[in-house]
C-alpha cells in the first residue's frame, strides 16, 4: 500500500479516536504520543548515528521542570529578566527549549568524543546527575514534586482534559516525524547516516563527524524537552520519578522493539511496549492469583 494512504488512515483514525474511545484509552494514546516523541530522538541518535544514550529521560525532565517552575513560582522567586515567561505555558516552552539547547551542547561537548562503552556510561552519569538535581532542589519541590500547573490554552480553547490535549500531542508528534524523515533524506542526513559505518570511514568521505553527532544529539534532546513540556501540562504535576534511569532504559527499549533505525518504528515500538506493560499490570495479578494480595498492599 502507498505510504501516503497509510499516513492518511492514521490521521483519520487519530481524528476520530477521542470521539469513539473511552478516556482510559485516550490517556494511553497520549502517553504513546509523548513517549514516541522521545524515542524519535533515539532513532536519530542510536539507530542512525550509532550512539547509545540512556539519558534522554533527563532531557524530558528539563522541559517539564522548566515550565513547572515558571508557571507555579511566585513573582518574587523568578528573576526580573525572566518574568515575561511566566505569563503563558507557550512562553515557558521557549525557555525550556533554550535551556535544553544550552545543556545539550555542553553535555554533547563533554561526552560525544567518547567511544565504545564509555559513551553510554557518560550518558548514564549526566542522566543520573540531572535526575538527582530535580529531586534535591527545594524550589523544584524536591521528591514531592510541583503541582498546580496550568493547562495549555490554544486560541482560547483550554486543553484541560486528555481528549482535548490529545490533538496537540499528536500534531506535534507527526510534525516531528515529518521533520525527522526530511532530515534523513537530506544531504545532512546522508552525512549523519555515515556515522553508523564508523567514524574513520565517515571522516574519509569528508564528514565532520563531531558536528554531525552534535546535530542529532541536540535534536534528540529538543524532542525530549518538548515531550516533557507536553507531559507537564497534561499531568499538571511533575516529580522526578519519570525522569530517572529506568525510564531512560525504557525509551531505548521502545526504539529497539520498533526497529531502532525506523522513524515509524518509533511509534510501533512505543505502542507495543506501552500497551504490553499496561496489559501485564492488569492480567498478571489475576493469572498468578495475586489480586487479593495487590488489594491488601494498596489498602495499607
Secondary structure as UniProt FT lines:
FT   HELIX           3..20
FT   HELIX           23..42
FT   HELIX           43..48
FT   HELIX           56..72
FT   TURN            75..77
FT   HELIX           80..87
FT   HELIX           89..111
FT   TURN            112..113
FT   HELIX           117..136
FT   HELIX           138..140
FT   TURN            141..144
FT   STRAND          146..147
FT   STRAND          152..154
FT   TURN            155..156
FT   STRAND          157..159
FT   HELIX           162..184
FT   HELIX           187..193
FT   HELIX           194..197
FT   HELIX           199..204
FT   TURN            205..206
FT   HELIX           209..235
FT   STRAND          237..238
FT   HELIX           240..243
FT   HELIX           245..258
FT   TURN            260..261
FT   HELIX           263..287
FT   TURN            288..289
FT   HELIX           291..299
//
